[in-house]
Amino acid sequence: MKANLSKEVKLQFLDDYFVSTTEAINILQISKQSFYSLVNRNKIQRINKSGVVLYFRDEIIERSNSQKDLRYKYRPFDYRK
């Protein structure tokens, strides 16, 4: 990435490719405890940069899309009638 890009373009890049912890938890609709468990088990990659923690947006969205199948697989009792 070239240093002469405008501040707005750089911020848009960050917004397009990365999410904060709060945004990731909201997208996944899980508790903080569950989220940090996923991070600690390396199911979600954490990026640390000078005290800021970010996560790849694509990875969070992919996890969100597969979440329903995972819940059905590991919590089938929630789906019984």
Helices and strands as residue ranges (DSSP letters): H 7-17, E 18-19, H 21-28, H 32-40, E 46-49, E 52-56, H 57-74, G 76-79
